[in-house]
Amino acid sequence: MSDRTSYLVLPGYQGSGPAHWQTRWEEADPAAFRRVQQEDWDFPEPDAWVAALDAAIATAAADGPVVLVAHSLGCVAVARWAASAAAGRTAAVRGALLVAPADIDNADVPALAGFRPVTLERLPFRSLVVSSTDDPWVTPERARAFAEAWGARYVEPGAHGHLNADSGLGDWPDGRKLLAEL
């Protein structure tokens, strides 16, 4: 085993397109940043998403520590995975950057109902929750509640929508600074 950190990228509902900061990070450093591929981005199945994450962590952990880089529904999947994963598997995760966690408990999107309720158990690794003050998928109060339940530090960068491609973040250098804290 080497000591190279692997960054596993977990997009949310419908994936992250070419202008999304997650995709840009992958393209800038494909040896370190690897996307956790899901069978269906448009009709997500919770057990399949958790299984794909678990398999990706098992593979990446062979090379060294793992850091999760999740957005939106990807954050919800991380919390669900951590609540049921074996201790040996969670020990491989050094940290998680959880950006714009979607409040699917209050979302009117039938395709996401299988992820309800959002898992609110403490994560067994260091984590940061980053959420905008005007995110249409989660209120600041709910994002803070997620951070508190997950044992994460909460960061509120201001009004930037869902912190996605539509937010105009580009390569999101502030996000890279937060990632470096993990």
Secondary structure, DSSP 8 states (H G I E B T S, - for coil): -----EEEEE--TT---TTSHHHHHHHH-TTTEEE---S-SSS--HHHHHHHHHHHHHHHHTTS-EEEEEETHHHHHHHHHHHHS-HHHHTTEEEEEEES---TTS---GGGGGG-S------SSEEEEE--TT-TT--HHHHHHHHHHHT-EEE--SS-TTSSGGGT-TT-HHHHHHHHT-
